[in-house]
Amino acid sequence: MSNKKTPANAAGGVARAKSLSPERRREISAKAIAAKKEIASLPKATHFGTLKAGDMEIACFVLDDGRRVISGRGLTAAIGMRGRGQGAARIAGHKLIKHNENNALSLAIEAPIKFVGKSPKGLNTPSDGYEATVLQEVCESILLARDKGLLVTEQDRRYAVHADILMRGFARVGIISLVDEATGYQRDRAKDALAKILESFVAKELQPYMKTFPIDYYEHLFRLRGLAYPPEQNPSFRPQYFGRLTNDIVYERIAPGLLVEIKKQAAKDEKKAHLHRRLTQEVGHPKLKEHLASVTTVMKLSRDYPDFIGKLNMIHPRFGDTLALDLDEPDR
């Protein structure tokens, strides 16, 4: 139906306005002004997108204050809740949320974020939404209820299936990264964000040598590459190309732009030194050790190098790579 006003409609509107008392016209005008002020004070969505999870599509936004938000309808649809009812408010009082006495989660659901989104007509219309992490907390609560044996109805079990699918996806990529990717927000982050990350990771001066790479790392790297370990002639021998592999396995997956930056800093050194000596002791080195522990575990679970890289790409993707969220695929 067209919203274009006809001469008859316009004439009718004028007639109705004239029939109102001065007091009623002032009241309507005051309400309109108050509504405009309220809309003007609300945070506004600067980025829009659709988060795809299996067969589900969840509207998501990034607000001008940096919050990542999903729609209320998206919250209910994501866990397989059908029907309109009272929308997301139904989740707050559901037994699968109430069982763990998580009042903070219930309160967050009962008090949605009001923001200015984008309507099909292009109007600045207030919308209700929830921080993206609320969906993750809802899923965790549902799965905890499953662990407690509280799933009674077929509906309960459907919610648990949806929650399980979503949590597997979140574990691989992270809900914040997913929303940023879906909305395109990552392209418009503050220009100094990367510089601040690198500043915390890369030391301005060469750090003292500390034994960092565990023996297990090299033992399994030799195995995955089909090489005997330890090397017979020289136990400390490492193939030269192991450096390139380590750059990929480690430094390209710890922080964005880290490998380029530490190589740039290392080029200033008079003598060649291990790249990890360019990491800060407060942030960079602890993060490296944490990453190596995880990588070594993945190595132990892998049959060969392609199998290892496939697993590593799921758990620690290279910064700059975009991973598909294959929620429908079984674990491999």
N, C-alpha and C positions, 0 to 999 in steps of 0.2 A: 504494500500500500504506500502511495506517495505521501510524503509529509509536507509537500508544497501547499502553501496557503492559497485558497481560492478567494475571489472577492467576497463571496458569501460568508466564508469562514472569518475573514478579517472584519467584516461588518458585524458579525455576531460577537466577536471578541470585544470590539469597541462598545457595543451595546451592553455587554455584561459588565464591563469596567465602569460604565456610566451608572449602572444600577447599584453599584456598591456605595456604601456610606464612606465619608472621608476617613472615619476611624478604621474601617475595614481595609481601605486602600493603604493607609499608613502601616497597618499590621502586616499586610502582605509584603509591602516594600521592605519593612524591617527584617522580615524572615528571609527575603531574597538577599539582602545585604549580608546578614549573618551567615547564610549558606555560602556566599562567595568568599567571605573571610575565612570560614572553616576550610574550604577547598584550597585557598591560597596558603594556609598554614600547614597543609599536609605534605609529607614527602612525596616526591614525584618519581615515577619509573622512567629511567633514562635508557634502559636496554630491555628488550623483549625477546622471548624465545620459547621454544617448545622442547621440553626434556622428554626424550623417547626412552621408555623402559619396557622392552618386550612389545606387547600390543598396546601399552598405555601411552598416552600423550599428556604431559603435565605442563600447563602454562607456567612460565617462570619469568622473573623480572629481577633487575638490579635497580635499587632506589638511589636517589641522588645523595643519600647519606652512607652509601656503601653496603647496605643490607641486601642479602640475596633472599628473595621471597618467592614462594609458590602460592598459587591461588587456593582459596578454600575448597572449591570444587575439585581442584587437583589433589588436595590432601585426601579427600574421601575416595576419589576414584583410584588413587594409587594403591590403596589397601583392599580394593575390591568391594567397597561399600556401595550398595545400590540404592536407588530411590532418592527422592529429594529431601523430604522431611525438614529437619532444622539444619541441614548442611553439616559443616564440620563440628558444630556444637554437639552433635550426637556422639562423636568420638570421645569427648572429654568425660562423659558420664558412663562410658562403656565399661563393662567388667574387666575387659582385657587391658584397660588403662588404670582403672581404680585398684586393681588387685595389689599393686606394689606401693600403694599410698604415695605415688609421685605427684604431690600436690602442685609442684612447680609446672609439670607438664600439663596437667588439667587446666591450670590457670592460664597458661600460654595459649591453649586451644580456645578457652572461653573468652579471651581478650585478643582478637585478631588485630593485626596491624592495618590501620586505615591508610590508604595511599591513593594517589591519583594515577590511574592506569591509562588505558586507551580503549575506548569503546568502539564498536563497529562504525558508529556515526562520526568518530573522530572527536567526540566531546570529552572535556575534562571531567570524567565521572569518578567519584570515590569508589574504591574497590576494597575488599577485605582479603587479607593474605596472611601467611605465616612464614617466619624465617625458615629457610630450607632445612636447617638442622632439626626442626620440630618433627618433620617427617621421619628422620632417622631415629629420633627418640621414640616415636610412636611404634615404629617397626621393632625396636629393641624391647619395648614393653610387651608387644604381642608375642614375640618369640620367647620371652621370659615366662609368659603365661602358658605357652605350649610346654615349656620345660617343667612347669609345675603341674601339668596334667589338667589344665583348666579349660581346654577346648572341648566343648560339649556338643555344639550344634554344627551342622554342615557349614553354616555361615562363619562360625568361628574358625573352622579349618581353612575356609577360603581366605580369610584375612591372613592367616599364618602363612599360607602358600605365597601370597603376594608379598608379605613382609620378608620372607626368606629370599625371594627373588631380588627384591630391592637391596637388601643388606649385602648380598653377594656382589651386586654391582657397585654399591658404595665402597665396599672394602677394596675394590680394584682401583677405583679412580678417585673417589671422594666427592661428596655432594657439592661442595663449594666449587671445585674445579668443573663439575658437570654443568652447573648453572652458568658459570663464567663462559664456558665453551658454547653453550646453547644460545646465550644472549649476545655473544661477541664482545663481552665486557673486557676480556683479557687484552684486547687490542687497544683499549683506552685507559688502562691503568696509569697511575701517576708515573711520569717519565723517570723519576728517581727511585722507583721501587726496586728495580734490578740493581742499581748502584748500591742501595742500602743493604741488600742481601749479600752482595759480593764483598762489601766492606766488612761485614761481620764474619765472613768466611776466610778472606785472604789477608794474610799478615803483611804488613809493610816492610818487615825485615825477615831475613831467613831465620827460621826457628832451629833450635838444637835438634840433633837427630834423636828420634825415639823409634824403637822397633814397633812397627805398626801392622804390617801385613802378616797374618798368622801362617804357620807352616801349612795348615789345612788348605788355605787358599791356593797355594802353589801345587800342593799334592793333587788336589782335585782338578785344577786347571790342566795339569799334565795328563791326568786320566781322561778328561773330557776331550782333549785334543789328540788322544790316541798315542801318547808318549809315555815311555817308561819313567818311573819315579822311584828313588832319586836317580839322576843321571849317573851312569857308571863311572865315567872318567872324572867328572867334577861335580860333586853333590850340590854345589852352589850355582851351577850353570842354569841360566834362564835364556830361552830363545829370544832373539832381539824383538821379534814381533809380539812377544808377550806384553811389551809396553803399549802397543796400539790396542791390544785386547783390553788391558787394564784401563786405558783411557775411556773406552766404551763402557766397560762393566762398572766402573767406579765413578770417575770424575764427571762424566756426562749425565750421571743420574742422581747426583747429590744435590746440586743447585743449578739454576739456569745460568749459562754463560761461565760457569766455574772453570772449566778446562781452558777456555781461551784466556781468561784472566790470569790464572796461575802460570800458564806458559809465558804470558807477556811479562809477568813479574820475574819468572825464572830466567828470562833472557837477559836480565840486568846483572845476574850473578857472574862473578869472575870465573868460578868453577861450576861445572854441572852438578846439580844436587837433586835429590829425590823431590818429586813434585809435592809430596805430602808435607815437606818442610816449609812450604809456603802457606800452609793453613794455620789459622789462628788457634791458639791453645784453648780459648774459651768456647768457641763455636765450631770452627772447621774441623779440628782434630777429633773431638768427641763424636761429631756427626759421621766422620769417616769411619771410625771404629764401629759405630752402630751399624753403618751400612755394610761393612765387611762381614760382620757377624751374620747379618741377614743373607748376604750373597753366598757365604760359605754354606749355609743351611740349604739354600736352593741348589747349590752345586751337588751336595750330597744326595739330593732327591732326584737328580737328573741322570739320564742314561748316557747321553752324549752331548756334544756342544750345541747342536741345533735345538735339542730338547731343553737344555739349560737356558739358552737365549729366549726361547718361547716363554718359559716360566718367568724369567727375569723381566721380560717386557710387560707382563701382566702385573707383577708386584712392584717393580721399580722402572717404570718407563723412562726413556730418555726425555729430558726437558726439551720441548719443542715438538715432540711426537704427539699425534692425536690418536687415542685408542678408542675403538668402538666398544660400546657397552653391550656385549653379547650375553644378555640375560637369559636367553632361551637355550643357550648351549650348555651341555652338561660339563661337569668338571673333567679335566683331562689329566 
